[in-house]
Amino acid sequence: MISIENAARILSLSKKVAVLTGAGMSQESGIETFRDENGVWAKFDPMVWATVDGFLSRPKDVWNWYQERRATIRNNKPNQGHYALAKMEKCFDWLAVATQNIDGYHHIAGSATVRQLHGNIFENKCLAENIGKKDIDNSVVPPKCHDCGSFIRPDVVWFGEMLPETEWNLARTDAQDCDTYIVIGTSGMVWPAAGLPTMAKRKGAKVIIINTTESEIDQRADVLIRGKSGEVLPQILKLLEK
Ligand code: BV8
C-alpha cells in the first residue's frame, strides 16, 4: 500500500501526466499478454504472425488469427483499470495515454487522449498502397483491395515496421513535457515504445511503474508498484479524489 500512497502523493503534485500501457493493462479483461508464461508469443512465433513476410508466407492463416483476436476483444471489455485511468484525466491539466495495445479499450473506457502506437486491430489497410480501407469483402480470405487487388491486412504495426509518425511524435512530446510518467503493464521489451519512460526521466519527470512482475524498465522507477493495474489504478484514483 505504501507504494500506492507514494504514487498518489507524487501525482497529487503533478499537472501534466503521460502514460505508457502494454498488454498487462488488458490482461484482466481476458486478453492474453505476449510474454507472460503461456502468452501469445509462446504459442505463435512473432516473426511469422506479426511481420509482413510472415503474412505473405501464410496470408490466410494470419488473417484468420487476427479475426479470432478481433472476436475475443469484441467479446470482452475494458476493465476497472481502463475506467480509472479515464476518470483520472480530471485530476490534471492533461493526461495523455500512449498504448502499445491494439484493442481500442482506452477509447471505449473514455480516455480522451490516446496515442495508438501499434495501430488498432479493427482497422484495415491495403498491403500495397499502405492506406486505410473500409467496406472490406470478407467473403475472400484474406480480403482483396477493391482499388488495386492486393491483399488487405490489419492496420497494426508489425515487427520491422515504422510506428505511425504522428502518434509516435505526440507520444514523444508527451513524455518530454510531462511532470510524471506512469508505465502500466508492459515488459518494456519492444522498441521504440520502451524508450519513452527514459525520455521522460531525462527531462526530469518522476516515473511510476505498475506491473505484476519485473520489467526491463524497472530501474527507471521512482515508485514501483507490484500489482494488477485493474486493482491498483482505482486505488490511486480514490486517493487523488480525496
Ligand atoms: C521499429 C502489434 C523501426 C501487432 C506488436 C530488427 C528489424 C527491425 C526492428 C527490430 C529488429 N530488432 C529489434 C527491432 C525493434 C523491434 C523490437 O523492439 N523488437 C524486440 C522484440 C526486441 N521493434 C519493431 O520492430 C518496431 N518497429 O523498430 O521500426 C525500424 C523499422 C525497420 C527497421 C529497423 C527499425 C515495431 C514494434 C511493434 C510490433 N508490434 N504488436 C499485434 O499485436 O498483433 S508487438 C507486441 O509487443 C504488442 O504491440 C505489445 O503491446 C508489445 C509490447 O509487449 P507488452 O505490451 O509489453 O506485452 P508483454 O506481454 O511483453 O508484457 C506484459 C506485461 O504486463 C508483463 O510485464 C506482465 O508482467 C505485465 N502484466 C500482466 N498482467 C498484468 C500486468 N501488469 C499489470 N497488471 C496486470 N493485470
Boltz pocket constraint, residues with backbone or C-beta under 6 A from the ligand:
constraints:
  - pocket:
      binder: B
      contacts: [[A, 21], [A, 22], [A, 23], [A, 24], [A, 25], [A, 27], [A, 28], [A, 33], [A, 34], [A, 35], [A, 36], [A, 39], [A, 49], [A, 50], [A, 100], [A, 101], [A, 102], [A, 118], [A, 156], [A, 157], [A, 158], [A, 159], [A, 160], [A, 161], [A, 162], [A, 163], [A, 184], [A, 185], [A, 186], [A, 187], [A, 188], [A, 189], [A, 190], [A, 191], [A, 192], [A, 210], [A, 211], [A, 212], [A, 213], [A, 214], [A, 215], [A, 227], [A, 228], [A, 229], [A, 230]]
      max_distance: 6.0
